[in-house]
Amino acid sequence: MPPGVPPHLRLCFAGTPPFAAAHLAALSRAGHEIAAVFTQPDRPAGRGRKLRPSAVAASAGELGLPLHKPVSLSGEGPAALLASFRPDVLIVAAYGLILPEAILETPRFGCINVHASLLPRWRGAAPIERALLAGDQRTGISIMQMDEGLDTGPVLLQREVAIHAGDDRDALEAKLTETGCMALLHSLGCLPELLADSTPQDNGQATYAGKLGKDDTLIDWTRDARFISRQVRTGIGRMPAFCFAGERRIRILQATARDWDPSGTPGKIVDFDKNGLLVACGEGALCITLLQLPGGKPVSPAALRHSVPAPFARDMVLQDQATG
């Protein structure tokens, strides 16, 4: 058991998105001493592409915590800066930058990561999205001690979270955030025991959660409707699933899989009524109940039924590429 772990740890924190900001706020509410916060530099966002601080930067400002935004953690400078705060532990949650050896070795008791999966499943940047897209029925939170690998360090604590049929990315992230905050606070309360009894990961069971790209969100109507409905739920909040109606790119924001005669042409609108757009898939059909036209706001298909000209009609075929 690590000797001399103090009852009150001096922490530094590193994270970037809202998931991380919630954990920073939880640490602050619990009364932990947070010597400094690290986050990624401001990024362009919105239509005007103006620089916008991360969610963690905003939270640190509200909490009055010292904030640093290094472009990289490589070299002597970042390690020296971290060392100047004399941290017992560096807490990391969805930071998005690689921690080199010099950083990992600086805190007295190492670096502890809050990861949104049941490691070794879904190591990497997008564990929430990958669990949804794969149709997993469960995921969870892993509190792990970091090493130089990608989410490969020994696990201190895990908490399981069920994935329900209607969960989208936002809903699942909310559940994981709540569970993660509780797991992190519990872990800090019994850190010596957890460090002593940590469990090495089975690398043979590892899967990797790469960031979502266009191929993950572009709808291929020859796929099973259940898979396409998972694409829709996975894209909520960040990268909406999409297809094309002629030259127009259509974002699909809410949809459910339905049983349907598989003989229909994939992508063909087989029904268009007050309940939504029913689109034939390779197996089953997708009932679209919320979508977004280019330059428009999210709208139900029912609200578009009497538009002139009507953007959709029975027997129209939605596609995976723009057509004139």
C-alpha positions in Angstrom: 0.0 0.0 0.0 1.4 3.4 -0.9 2.9 4.9 2.3 2.0 8.3 3.5 -1.2 9.0 1.5 -2.6 12.1 3.2 -6.3 12.3 4.2 -6.7 15.4 2.1 -5.2 15.2 -1.3 -3.8 18.2 -3.2 -5.2 17.8 -6.7 -4.6 19.2 -10.2 -7.2 18.5 -12.9 -7.0 18.1 -16.6 -10.1 17.9 -18.9 -11.9 19.7 -21.7 -15.6 18.9 -22.6 -18.7 19.1 -20.4 -18.2 15.6 -19.2 -14.9 16.7 -17.6 -16.3 20.0 -16.4 -19.0 18.1 -14.4 -16.2 16.1 -12.6 -14.3 19.3 -11.8 -17.4 20.8 -10.3 -18.0 17.7 -8.3 -14.5 17.8 -6.8 -15.0 21.4 -5.9 -18.4 20.8 -4.2 -16.8 18.0 -2.2 -14.3 20.4 -0.8 -11.2 19.0 -2.5 -8.2 21.2 -2.8 -7.7 21.9 -6.5 -4.3 23.6 -7.1 -4.6 24.1 -10.8 -6.7 23.2 -13.9 -5.4 22.3 -17.3 -7.6 22.3 -20.5 -7.1 22.5 -24.2 -6.7 25.9 -25.9 -9.8 27.8 -27.1 -11.2 26.5 -30.4 -13.2 28.1 -33.2 -16.9 27.3 -32.9 -20.2 28.3 -34.3 -21.0 29.9 -37.6 -18.7 32.9 -37.0 -15.8 30.5 -36.0 -14.9 32.7 -33.1 -12.6 31.3 -30.4 -14.6 29.7 -27.6 -13.1 28.4 -24.3 -13.7 24.7 -23.3 -16.4 23.7 -20.8 -13.6 23.1 -18.3 -12.2 26.5 -18.9 -15.6 28.1 -18.2 -16.1 26.0 -15.1 -12.6 26.8 -13.7 -13.4 30.5 -14.2 -16.6 30.2 -12.3 -14.9 28.4 -9.5 -12.0 30.8 -9.4 -9.3 28.2 -10.1 -5.9 28.8 -11.7 -6.3 27.8 -15.4 -3.7 26.8 -18.0 -4.2 26.0 -21.6 -1.0 24.4 -23.0 -1.0 23.4 -26.7 1.1 20.4 -25.8 2.4 18.7 -22.6 5.7 17.7 -24.3 9.0 19.2 -23.2 10.3 20.3 -19.8 8.0 23.4 -19.5 4.6 21.6 -18.8 6.1 19.1 -16.4 7.8 21.9 -14.5 4.6 23.9 -14.4 2.7 20.9 -13.0 5.4 20.2 -10.5 5.2 23.8 -9.2 1.8 23.0 -7.8 3.1 20.0 -5.8 0.1 17.8 -6.7 -0.6 14.5 -4.9 -2.7 13.4 -7.8 -3.5 14.7 -11.3 -7.2 13.9 -12.1 -7.8 13.5 -15.9 -11.2 13.3 -17.6 -11.5 13.5 -21.4 -8.6 15.9 -21.7 -7.7 15.1 -25.3 -3.9 15.5 -25.0 -1.4 12.7 -24.5 0.4 12.7 -21.2 4.1 12.0 -21.6 6.2 10.1 -19.0 7.4 13.3 -17.4 3.8 14.4 -16.6 2.8 10.9 -15.4 5.6 10.8 -12.9 5.2 14.3 -11.5 2.2 13.8 -9.1 3.1 12.1 -5.9 0.6 9.3 -6.4 0.3 9.4 -10.2 -2.4 10.3 -12.6 -6.0 9.0 -12.2 -8.3 8.9 -15.2 -12.1 8.8 -15.4 -12.9 6.9 -18.5 -16.5 6.4 -19.8 -16.4 2.7 -20.6 -15.8 -0.7 -18.9 -12.1 -1.0 -19.8 -10.6 -2.7 -21.7 -13.6 -2.3 -23.9 -13.7 1.0 -25.8 -10.3 2.4 -25.1 -9.9 5.8 -26.9 -11.6 9.1 -27.6 -15.2 8.1 -28.3 -16.3 5.4 -25.9 -19.8 6.6 -25.4 -20.5 6.8 -29.2 -18.9 3.5 -29.9 -20.9 1.7 -27.2 -24.1 3.0 -28.7 -23.2 2.3 -32.3 -22.2 -1.2 -31.5 -25.5 -1.9 -29.8 -23.9 -2.7 -26.4 -26.4 -3.2 -23.6 -24.1 -2.0 -20.9 -21.2 0.3 -20.4 -19.9 2.1 -17.4 -17.1 4.1 -15.7 -13.6 3.0 -15.1 -11.3 4.8 -12.7 -7.8 3.9 -13.7 -4.2 4.7 -13.0 -2.7 6.1 -16.1 0.4 4.9 -17.9 2.0 5.8 -21.3 -0.5 3.7 -23.3 -3.9 4.6 -24.6 -6.2 3.9 -21.6 -4.1 0.8 -20.8 -3.3 1.4 -17.1 -4.5 -0.8 -14.2 -8.2 -0.3 -13.2 -8.9 0.9 -9.6 -12.7 0.9 -9.7 -15.5 0.2 -12.2 -19.2 1.1 -12.1 -21.7 -0.4 -14.6 -24.3 1.7 -16.4 -27.2 0.1 -18.5 -27.8 1.3 -22.0 -31.6 1.3 -22.6 -33.2 1.0 -26.0 -34.1 4.7 -26.2 -30.8 6.1 -25.0 -29.1 8.6 -27.3 -25.6 10.0 -26.8 -26.8 12.9 -24.6 -28.8 10.7 -22.3 -26.1 8.1 -22.0 -23.5 10.8 -21.3 -25.7 12.2 -18.6 -25.9 8.8 -16.8 -22.2 8.2 -17.2 -21.4 11.7 -15.9 -23.4 11.2 -12.7 -21.9 7.7 -12.2 -18.4 9.0 -12.9 -18.6 11.8 -10.4 -19.7 9.5 -7.7 -17.0 6.9 -8.6 -14.3 9.5 -8.6 -15.2 10.9 -5.2 -15.4 7.4 -3.8 -12.0 6.5 -5.3 -10.3 9.5 -3.7 -11.8 8.6 -0.4 -10.1 5.2 -0.4 -7.2 5.7 -2.8 -4.5 3.7 -0.8 -6.6 0.6 -0.9 -7.5 1.0 -4.6 -3.9 1.6 -5.6 -2.8 -1.4 -3.7 -5.5 -3.7 -5.2 -5.6 -2.3 -8.8 -6.4 -4.8 -11.6 -4.3 -5.0 -14.8 -6.3 -4.9 -18.0 -6.6 -7.9 -20.3 -5.2 -6.5 -23.5 -6.6 -9.5 -25.4 -10.1 -8.2 -24.7 -9.4 -4.6 -25.8 -11.5 -2.7 -28.3 -10.8 0.8 -29.6 -13.1 3.8 -29.7 -11.9 6.0 -32.5 -13.5 9.4 -33.1 -16.6 9.3 -35.2 -16.1 10.3 -38.9 -18.4 10.9 -41.9 -18.6 7.2 -42.6 -20.1 6.6 -39.2 -22.9 9.1 -39.6 -23.7 8.9 -43.3 -26.8 6.6 -43.6 -26.5 3.6 -45.9 -30.1 2.6 -46.4 -29.1 -1.0 -47.3 -28.2 -1.5 -43.6 -30.6 -2.9 -41.0 -33.0 -0.3 -39.6 -31.9 -1.1 -36.1 -28.3 -0.2 -37.0 -29.4 3.0 -38.6 -31.5 4.0 -35.6 -28.4 3.5 -33.5 -26.5 5.9 -35.9 -29.2 8.5 -35.3 -29.0 8.1 -31.5 -25.2 8.1 -31.5 -25.0 11.4 -33.5 -27.2 13.4 -31.2 -25.5 16.5 -29.9 -22.3 16.3 -32.0 -22.4 14.6 -35.4 -26.0 14.0 -36.5 -26.7 11.2 -38.9 -27.5 12.4 -42.4 -28.5 11.4 -45.9 -29.5 13.2 -49.1 -32.8 14.1 -50.8 -31.6 15.1 -54.2 -28.9 17.8 -53.6 -30.1 18.6 -50.1 -28.3 17.2 -47.1 -30.8 16.0 -44.5 -29.9 15.6 -40.8 -31.9 12.8 -39.1 -32.4 13.7 -35.4 -34.9 11.3 -34.1 -36.0 8.0 -35.5 -37.0 4.4 -34.5 -36.7 1.1 -36.2 -39.9 -0.6 -37.4 -40.6 -4.1 -38.8 -41.3 -3.8 -42.6 -41.4 -5.9 -45.7 -37.7 -6.3 -46.7 -38.6 -6.3 -50.4 -38.8 -2.5 -50.6 -36.2 -0.4 -52.3 -33.7 0.8 -49.5 -34.1 4.5 -49.0 -37.6 4.7 -50.5 -40.2 6.7 -48.5 -43.0 4.1 -48.1 -45.2 6.3 -46.0 -45.5 10.0 -45.1 -48.1 10.9 -42.6 -48.6 12.6 -39.2 -46.5 9.9 -37.6 -43.4 10.8 -39.6 -41.5 9.5 -42.6 -41.3 5.8 -43.0 -38.2 4.8 -45.0 -37.4 1.3 -46.2 -34.1 -0.2 -45.2 -32.1 -3.3 -46.1 -34.0 -4.9 -43.3 -37.0 -3.3 -41.7 -37.8 0.4 -42.0 -36.9 3.6 -40.2 -39.6 6.0 -38.9 -38.2 9.5 -38.9 -39.9 11.8 -36.4 -37.4 14.8 -36.3 -35.1 16.1 -39.0 -33.3 19.2 -40.1 -33.2 20.7 -43.6 -30.3 22.8 -44.8 -30.3 26.2 -43.1 -33.4 25.3 -41.1 -34.3 24.3 -37.6 -35.2 20.9 -36.3 -38.7 20.0 -37.4 -41.1 17.1 -37.5 -41.9 15.6 -40.9 -45.6 16.1 -40.1 -45.0 19.9 -40.1 -43.7 19.7 -43.6 -46.6 17.7 -45.1 -48.4 20.8 -46.5 -45.3 22.8 -47.5 -45.1 24.1 -51.0 -43.2 22.7 -52.6 -43.3 19.6 -50.4 -39.7 18.5 -49.5 -40.7 14.8 -49.3 -43.2 12.5 -51.0 -44.1 8.9 -51.1 -41.9 6.8 -53.3 -39.1 9.4 -53.2 -35.7 7.7 -52.6 -33.3 9.1 -50.0 -29.7 8.4 -50.9 -26.2 8.3 -49.4 -24.9 10.9 -51.9 -26.1 14.1 -53.4 -27.9 13.8 -56.8 -29.0 16.6 -59.2 
